[in-house]
Amino acid sequence: MVLRLHNFFRNSAGHRVRIALALKGLDYEYVSVNIGPASEQKSEAYLRLNPQGLVPALEHDGAVITQSTAIIEYLEEVFPDPSLFPPDPVTRAQARAFAAAIAAEMHALNNSGVHRYLAGEMEIDEKKREQWYAHWAAKGFGALEQLLAARPESPFCFGDRPTVADIFLVPQHLNYRRFRIDLAPYARINRIVSRCEALPPFQAAAPDAQPDYVEGF
């Protein structure tokens, strides 16, 4: 059965899944769910698919898988080659931990829902919101930069090929660039992201390569 990915070009969780699909060379049907002003993720039809009202959601073989981490693990189990994980147990666990730090600790504090709440319900002005973004970006990327610096130099986060760690790193780096975060202190992260973004699978998965891309959104 066809893989059907419900996502939105700007959503970083969907971006992760698109990278994983591209690295594995998997074809899929792209279903746009506009999570901007249209709020299509709150529609009755989409909530039947994913009651959380979040993207992405992957349909495959009669099942619906949600949450980018779970989707990527599912793809790895069902389509194991090429692998998105390092070959040995210790490095696999470390790569998973790296990805989890981004998904659970960084993205969770700097996503569009948080931004809207800070600006709307909390009535926090733009300057204070920028301080919020910058604080959590520095805390998160500062720790990841130290973690990478403690490892032998390699082209990608955990070796000579991209893994789940790189899959999560690139969308988060792009988010911080959008919010004009100073990324100069993170030399190793920046080098890795540059290498990733030069690869065709990462280019194919980029927001501006998607059919629902809107410039300036």
BARO-791600 format. One record per residue: x, y, z of N, C-alpha, C in turn; residue in three letters; residue number from 1. Coordinates in steps of 0.001 Angstrom, whole numbers. Example, Ala and Ser with C-alpha at 12.3 -4.5 7.8 and 13.67 -1.06 7.14 Angstrom:
residues 2
NUVO      nx      ny      nz     cax     cay     caz      cx      cy      cz res   n
NUVO   13190   -5690    7800   12300   -4500    7800   13200   -3300    7800 ALA   1
NUVO   12850   -2250    7080   13670   -1060    7140   12900      30    7870 SER   2
//
This chain:
residues 217
NUVO      nx      ny      nz     cax     cay     caz      cx      cy      cz res   n
NUVO     848   -1201       0       0       0       0     878    1244       0 MET   1
NUVO     383    2287    -648    1134    3528    -759    1338    4171     614 VAL   2
NUVO    2477    4816     770    2720    5646    1944    2080    6998    1686 LEU   3
NUVO    1276    7462    2639     602    8752    2491     974    9628    3689 ARG   4
NUVO    1665   10729    3418    2139   11609    4484    1309   12882    4526 LEU   5
NUVO     616   13075    5638    -122   14309    5889     825   15256    6615 HIS   6
NUVO    1133   16374    5993    2088   17299    6612    1943   18676    5989 ASN   7
NUVO    2808   19588    6393    2789   20959    5900    4225   21367    5646 PHE   8
NUVO    4448   22099    4584    5826   22373    4161    6664   23012    5253 PHE   9
NUVO    6063   23878    6075    6826   24637    7058    7007   23880    8374 ARG  10
NUVO    6257   22815    8582    6299   22086    9850    7590   21289    9990 ASN  11
NUVO    8349   21535   11049    9658   20889   11173    9544   19401   11489 SER  12
NUVO    8473   18989   12171    8291   17556   12423    8027   16820   11111 ALA  13
NUVO    7217   17410   10250    7008   16835    8929    8272   16852    8094 GLY  14
NUVO    9066   17906    8249   10350   18017    7550   11242   16831    7909 HIS  15
NUVO   11277   16456    9183   12084   15300    9601   11665   14041    8851 ARG  16
NUVO   10350   13817    8804    9851   12601    8158   10153   12621    6666 VAL  17
NUVO   10024   13776    6042   10353   13869    4611   11821   13534    4360 ARG  18
NUVO   12705   13997    5242   14127   13658    5100   14315   12144    5207 ILE  19
NUVO   13672   11536    6211   13802   10087    6400   13312    9331    5167 ALA  20
NUVO   12164    9723    4638   11628    9074    3439   12580    9235    2254 LEU  21
NUVO   13143   10426    2110   14060   10680     990   15351    9888    1131 ALA  22
NUVO   15894    9821    2345   17121    9057    2559   16909    7574    2272 LEU  23
NUVO   15711    7088    2546   15408    5681    2274   14953    5453     828 LYS  24
NUVO   14796    6532      75   14386    6396   -1314   12959    5922   -1483 GLY  25
NUVO   12084    6280    -542   10702    5812    -566    9791    6835   -1239 LEU  26
NUVO    8970    6368   -2159    7947    7216   -2758    6762    7320   -1808 ASP  27
NUVO    6091    8457   -1830    4929    8636    -963    4005    9689   -1554 TYR  28
NUVO    2767    9640   -1113    1787   10652   -1504    1838   11795    -495 GLU  29
NUVO    1961   12997    -993    2047   14193    -148     639   14776      -6 TYR  30
NUVO     149   14827    1232   -1155   15431    1508    -925   16664    2369 VAL  31
NUVO   -1208   17831    1817    -965   19075    2543   -2056   19310    3585 SER  32
NUVO   -1623   19640    4807   -2524   20038    5887   -2063   21420    6328 VAL  33
NUVO   -2790   22443    5920   -2379   23820    6195   -2593   24134    7668 ASN  34
NUVO   -1496   24213    8411   -1586   24501    9843   -1422   25993   10123 ILE  35
NUVO   -1427   26789    9053   -1390   28239    9198   -2785   28775    9462 GLY  36
NUVO   -3130   29920    8876   -4443   30527    9120   -5617   29608    8790 PRO  37
NUVO   -5438   28708    7832   -6534   27804    7455   -6867   26798    8554 ALA  38
NUVO   -5898   26476    9410   -6092   25549   10551   -6747   24232   10126 SER  39
NUVO   -6275   23672    9023   -6874   22431    8531   -6641   21257    9473 GLU  40
NUVO   -5642   21377   10357   -5389   20304   11321   -6513   20182   12352 GLN  41
NUVO   -7382   21205   12415   -8502   21186   13364   -9800   20747   12703 LYS  42
NUVO   -9739   20406   11433  -10954   19989   10725  -11443   18646   11257 SER  43
NUVO  -12738   18419   11080  -13330   17165   11547  -12657   15966   10885 GLU  44
NUVO  -12412   16097    9596  -11810   14980    8856  -10411   14674    9362 ALA  45
NUVO   -9609   15712    9603   -8242   15445   10054   -8224   14932   11490 TYR  46
NUVO   -9111   15445   12331   -9143   14979   13723   -9570   13519   13819 LEU  47
NUVO  -10332   13049   12839  -10638   11613   12812   -9374   10812   12526 ARG  48
NUVO   -8508   11374   11707   -7242   10707   11380   -6268   10784   12548 LEU  49
NUVO   -6130   11970   13126   -5215   12197   14248   -5899   13095   15271 ASN  50
NUVO   -6485   12516   16321   -7211   13301   17315   -6372   14378   18008 PRO  51
NUVO   -5041   14265   17950   -4195   15314   18516   -4240   16598   17697 GLN  52
NUVO   -4641   16484   16446   -4664   17658   15586   -3283   18185   15267 GLY  53
NUVO   -2328   17266   15140    -946   17642   14846    -490   16981   13551 LEU  54
NUVO     472   17605   12900    1138   16971   11766    2585   16702   12169 VAL  55
NUVO    3176   15665   11579    2684   14834   10495    1874   13641   10990 PRO  56
NUVO    1205   13007   10023     597   11699   10242     880   10870    8993 ALA  57
NUVO    1261    9631    9203    1592    8735    8093     560    7624    8021 LEU  58
NUVO     -33    7443    6843    -912    6306    6597    -144    5258    5797 GLU  59
NUVO    -243    4014    6257     402    2922    5524    -243    1602    5887 HIS  60
NUVO    -644     869    4884   -1169    -484    5072   -2323    -506    6074 ASP  61
NUVO   -3203     497    5992   -4383     544    6842   -4168    1119    8221 GLY  62
NUVO   -2947    1493    8545   -2640    2045    9872   -2285    3523    9756 ALA  63
NUVO   -2471    4238   10862   -2061    5637   10956   -1005    5742   12048 VAL  64
NUVO     140    6294   11699    1227    6506   12660    1404    8010   12820 ILE  65
NUVO    1460    8471   14064    1658    9891   14337    2950   10091   15129 THR  66
NUVO    3339   11347   15281    4564   11760   15962    5787   11375   15112 GLN  67
NUVO    6585   12375   14779    7698   12150   13849    8676   11084   14331 SER  68
NUVO    8955   11049   15623    9891   10041   16138    9358    8635   15897 THR  69
NUVO    8072    8432   16196    7463    7117   15998    7391    6761   14516 ALA  70
NUVO    7099    7739   13673    7031    7482   12231    8389    7034   11700 ILE  71
NUVO    9441    7719   12119   10786    7369   11641   11200    5988   12140 ILE  72
NUVO   10871    5668   13390   11152    4322   13905   10367    3273   13106 GLU  73
NUVO    9124    3590   12774    8304    2672   11977    8928    2443   10603 TYR  74
NUVO    9326    3522    9947    9956    3390    8631   11216    2535    8709 LEU  75
NUVO   11973    2701    9782   13203    1920    9952   12896     432   10098 GLU  76
NUVO   11813     110   10804   11465   -1298   11004   10886   -1931    9739 GLU  77
NUVO   10063   -1186    9030    9383   -1745    7857   10266   -1707    6613 VAL  78
NUVO   11098    -667    6523   12005    -495    5382   13428    -308    5922 PHE  79
NUVO   14074   -1379    6360   15328   -1249    7115   16538    -766    6318 PRO  80
NUVO   16492    -833    5005   17657    -437    4197   17323     746    3291 ASP  81
NUVO   18198    1736    3280   19369    1918    4150   18943    2369    5546 PRO  82
NUVO   19735    2007    6523   19393    2326    7903   19597    3809    8201 SER  83
NUVO   18756    4333    9083   18877    5717    9548   19573    5798   10900 LEU  84
NUVO   20158    4688   11323   20771    4619   12646   22200    4090   12536 PHE  85
NUVO   23069    4482   13467   24436    3949   13479   24425    2435   13693 PRO  86
NUVO   25525    1751   13357   25531     288   13380   25642    -353   14758 PRO  87
NUVO   26240     336   15737   26454    -313   17041   25475     223   18081 ASP  88
NUVO   25159    -585   19110   24131    -211   20082   24403    1094   20825 PRO  89
NUVO   25651    1323   21229   25961    2534   21994   25734    3779   21143 VAL  90
NUVO   26277    3781   19943   26130    4961   19082   24685    5137   18639 THR  91
NUVO   23959    4041   18447   22527    4142   18128   21788    4851   19255 ARG  92
NUVO   22077    4442   20492   21426    5078   21639   21797    6553   21729 ALA  93
NUVO   23049    6875   21467   23490    8270   21517   22810    9101   20432 GLN  94
NUVO   22656    8540   19246   21971    9257   18164   20506    9481   18509 ALA  95
NUVO   19871    8470   19106   18480    8632   19548   18376    9721   20616 ARG  96
NUVO   19316    9744   21543   19302   10762   22596   19467   12160   22009 ALA  97
NUVO   20335   12288   21021   20555   13570   20340   19248   14043   19702 PHE  98
NUVO   18587   13137   18977   17316   13485   18336   16253   13829   19370 ALA  99
NUVO   16219   13078   20472   15227   13333   21514   15434   14691   22169 ALA 100
NUVO   16681   15103   22337   16957   16419   22916   16350   17519   22052 ALA 101
NUVO   16407   17348   20748   15823   18339   19843   14302   18281   19887 ILE 102
NUVO   13740   17077   19778   12285   16938   19698   11590   17295   21005 ALA 103
NUVO   12136   16808   22118   11440   16940   23399   11812   18189   24179 ALA 104
NUVO   13019   18706   23970   13476   19817   24799   13618   21134   24036 GLU 105
NUVO   13927   21076   22761   14138   22303   21988   12905   22659   21162 MET 106
NUVO   12486   21752   20308   11319   22029   19469   10069   22265   20317 HIS 107
NUVO    9954   21547   21431    8769   21687   22281    8619   23094   22851 ALA 108
NUVO    9723   23825   22962    9684   25177   23520    9649   26257   22446 LEU 109
NUVO    9941   25887   21217   10041   26884   20137    9275   26435   18902 ASN 110
NUVO    8013   26053   19077    7203   25686   17917    6118   26736   17686 ASN 111
NUVO    5391   26607   16595    4436   27648   16218    3315   27809   17239 SER 112
NUVO    2891   26700   17865    1853   26795   18882    2303   27602   20088 GLY 113
NUVO    3537   27381   20518    4099   28159   21627    4207   29625   21231 VAL 114
NUVO    4677   29891   20017    4823   31273   19542    3488   32003   19577 HIS 115
NUVO    2435   31340   19070    1111   31975   19043     597   32235   20451 ARG 116
NUVO     839   31301   21355     354   31461   22727    1073   32607   23436 TYR 117
NUVO    2392   32680   23251    3152   33765   23872    2680   35122   23366 LEU 118
NUVO    2435   35213   22060    2023   36490   21473     569   36826   21788 ALA 119
NUVO    -291   35805   21805   -1723   36031   21981   -2173   36013   23422 GLY 120
NUVO   -2337   34824   23985   -2857   34687   25346   -1976   35375   26384 GLU 121
NUVO    -663   35245   26218     256   35822   27204     585   37292   26929 MET 122
NUVO     259   37759   25726     480   39160   25336    1938   39585   25542 GLU 123
NUVO    2842   38697   25178    4273   38987   25315    4756   39657   24036 ILE 124
NUVO    5440   40781   24186    5836   41545   23006    6958   40839   22240 ASP 125
NUVO    7207   41334   21028    8150   40669   20129    9553   40591   20715 GLU 126
NUVO    9993   41651   21369   11342   41658   21933   11503   40567   22985 LYS 127
NUVO   10514   40430   23853   10573   39397   24891   10488   38008   24277 LYS 128
NUVO    9686   37854   23230    9596   36553   22566   10928   36186   21929 ARG 129
NUVO   11598   37166   21342   12914   36910   20751   13916   36482   21815 GLU 130
NUVO   13816   37069   23005   14684   36654   24115   14395   35209   24501 GLN 131
NUVO   13122   34846   24512   12714   33462   24804   13347   32506   23799 TRP 132
NUVO   13181   32788   22503   13729   31910   21473   15244   31778   21629 TYR 133
NUVO   15900   32927   21810   17366   32933   21873   17879   32162   23083 ALA 134
NUVO   17190   32294   24217   17618   31599   25439   17597   30086   25240 HIS 135
NUVO   16475   29560   24742   16347   28111   24619   17188   27562   23475 TRP 136
NUVO   17387   28372   22441   18277   27947   21353   19703   27808   21856 ALA 137
NUVO   20167   28796   22615   21538   28757   23133   21723   27592   24096 ALA 138
NUVO   20735   27363   24932   20822   26259   25895   20877   24912   25177 LYS 139
NUVO   20021   24740   24176   19959   23466   23466   21132   23236   22540 GLY 140
NUVO   21397   24179   21650   22497   24010   20708   23848   24070   21404 PHE 141
NUVO   23937   24826   22493   25193   24853   23243   25569   23475   23750 GLY 142
NUVO   24574   22755   24284   24823   21403   24789   25151   20438   23653 ALA 143
NUVO   24425   20539   22547   24685   19634   21425   26044   19895   20791 LEU 144
NUVO   26440   21163   20725   27766   21488   20189   28856   20861   21055 GLU 145
NUVO   28701   20925   22372   29677   20306   23278   29700   18796   23097 GLN 146
NUVO   28524   18217   22946   28445   16763   22746   29191   16357   21477 LEU 147
NUVO   28972   17085   20397   29650   16764   19138   31152   17004   19231 LEU 148
NUVO   31548   18063   19940   32973   18389   20073   33725   17317   20852 ALA 149
NUVO   33016   16577   21698   33648   15514   22482   33844   14233   21671 ALA 150
NUVO   33268   14202   20472   33394   13027   19613   34484   13254   18568 ARG 151
NUVO   35031   12170   18000   35968   12343   16882   35287   13094   15737 PRO 152
NUVO   36039   13919   15054   35485   14681   13922   34951   13718   12865 GLU 153
NUVO   33739   13990   12376   33145   13174   11320   32264   14071   10460 SER 154
NUVO   31973   13656    9233   31183   14514    8351   29789   14818    8885 PRO 155
NUVO   29215   13835    9583   27859   13996   10094   27862   13773   11607 PHE 156
NUVO   26711   13887   12236   26679   13874   13707   27331   12633   14306 CYS 157
NUVO   27014   11466   13736   27504   10217   14318   28133    9317   13261 PHE 158
NUVO   29001    9892   12454   29724    9058   11503   29790    9633   10109 GLY 159
NUVO   29993    8735    9153   30238    9130    7768   28978    9241    6921 ASP 160
NUVO   27831    9009    7506   26574    9150    6768   25516    9746    7699 ARG 161
NUVO   24496   10376    7146   23449   10953    7995   22674    9874    8744 PRO 162
NUVO   22305   10200    9960   21481    9319   10787   20305   10124   11330 THR 163
NUVO   19557    9496   12221   18409   10163   12838   18812   11472   13511 VAL 164
NUVO   20037   11555   13999   20497   12793   14635   20517   13947   13635 ALA 165
NUVO   21047   13716   12456   21086   14745   11408   19682   15080   10913 ASP 166
NUVO   18829   14064   10853   17447   14252   10410   16718   15242   11313 ILE 167
NUVO   16984   15188   12607   16342   16115   13541   17072   17452   13607 PHE 168
NUVO   18377   17428   13399   19166   18658   13522   18837   19677   12432 LEU 169
NUVO   18737   19233   11196   18591   20169   10078   17314   21010   10176 VAL 170
NUVO   16132   20428   10431   14945   21278   10556   15017   22261   11725 PRO 171
NUVO   15631   21835   12834   15734   22747   13974   16667   23913   13662 GLN 172
NUVO   17756   23622   12970   18692   24666   12548   17980   25658   11619 HIS 173
NUVO   17173   25144   10715   16418   26005    9804   15437   26886   10573 LEU 174
NUVO   14771   26320   11575   13862   27118   12406   14589   28278   13059 ASN 175
NUVO   15752   28009   13614   16501   29065   14293   16981   30129   13308 TYR 176
NUVO   17307   29732   12098   17655   30729   11078   16448   31604   10752 ARG 177
NUVO   15288   31009   10684   14066   31787   10426   13849   32843   11504 ARG 178
NUVO   14162   32491   12735   13940   33415   13851   15171   34256   14169 PHE 179
NUVO   16123   34248   13211   17296   35129   13284   18122   34908   14561 ARG 180
NUVO   18204   33647   14983   19045   33294   16122   20508   33323   15678 ILE 181
NUVO   21381   33837   16533   22815   33849   16232   23364   32428   16355 ASP 182
NUVO   23723   31845   15234   24226   30469   15217   25738   30397   15052 LEU 183
NUVO   26397   31540   15046   27852   31571   14854   28624   30745   15884 ALA 184
NUVO   28176   30663   17159   28957   29896   18135   28988   28383   17892 PRO 185
NUVO   28162   27885   16972   27998   26436   16846   28668   25949   15557 TYR 186
NUVO   29997   26056   15534   30755   25788   14306   30572   24358   13815 ALA 187
NUVO   30618   23405   14724   30514   22005   14288   29104   21705   13780 ARG 188
NUVO   28110   22180   14500   26732   22019   14039   26560   22635   12656 ILE 189
NUVO   27085   23834   12477   26932   24527   11194   27588   23759   10048 ASN 190
NUVO   28760   23183   10310   29438   22404    9265   28610   21177    8878 ARG 191
NUVO   28069   20505    9873   27270   19305    9610   26013   19663    8825 ILE 192
NUVO   25342   20720    9238   24120   21133    8541   24423   21500    7093 VAL 193
NUVO   25528   22194    6861   25908   22556    5484   26121   21314    4627 SER 194
NUVO   26773   20296    5197   26987   19047    4446   25649   18371    4136 ARG 195
NUVO   24784   18328    5134   23474   17702    4930   22695   18419    3839 CYS 196
NUVO   22650   19731    3911   21822   20494    2981   22356   20464    1546 GLU 197
NUVO   23578   19980    1377   24138   19811      28   23737   18479    -598 ALA 198
NUVO   23129   17584     192   22764   16255    -298   21376   16279    -942 LEU 199
NUVO   21199   15584   -2065   19898   15578   -2749   18706   15172   -1869 PRO 200
NUVO   18809   14147    -981   17640   13821    -160   17204   14968     753 PRO 201
NUVO   18159   15690    1317   17810   16826    2167   17224   17961    1334 PHE 202
NUVO   17738   18147     132   17202   19188    -749   15772   18858   -1173 GLN 203
NUVO   15512   17580   -1466   14165   17167   -1868   13158   17328    -740 ALA 204
NUVO   13629   17221     502   12750   17308    1668   12580   18727    2190 ALA 205
NUVO   13334   19672    1668   13320   21045    2180   11952   21691    1990 ALA 206
NUVO   11588   22621    2873   10280   23275    2759   10005   23882    1386 PRO 207
NUVO   11020   24533     793   10772   25219    -479   10707   24280   -1675 ASP 208
NUVO   10874   22978   -1437   10740   21990   -2508    9383   21288   -2474 ALA 209
NUVO    8504   21692   -1546    7233   20994   -1372    6127   21632   -2211 GLN 210
NUVO    5129   20838   -2599    4077   21355   -3485    3211   22443   -2866 PRO 211
NUVO    3148   22507   -1525    2326   23537    -878    3155   24716    -378 ASP 212
NUVO    4403   24797    -823    5281   25889    -372    4701   27248    -756 TYR 213
NUVO    4753   28173     198    4346   29555     -30    5502   30442     400 VAL 214
NUVO    6035   31204    -516    7172   32069    -207    6778   33126     821 GLU 215
NUVO    7649   33304    1815    7424   34323    2822    6482   33917    3932 GLY 216
NUVO    5998   32644    3910    5072   32206    4964    5801   32092    6284 PHE 217
//
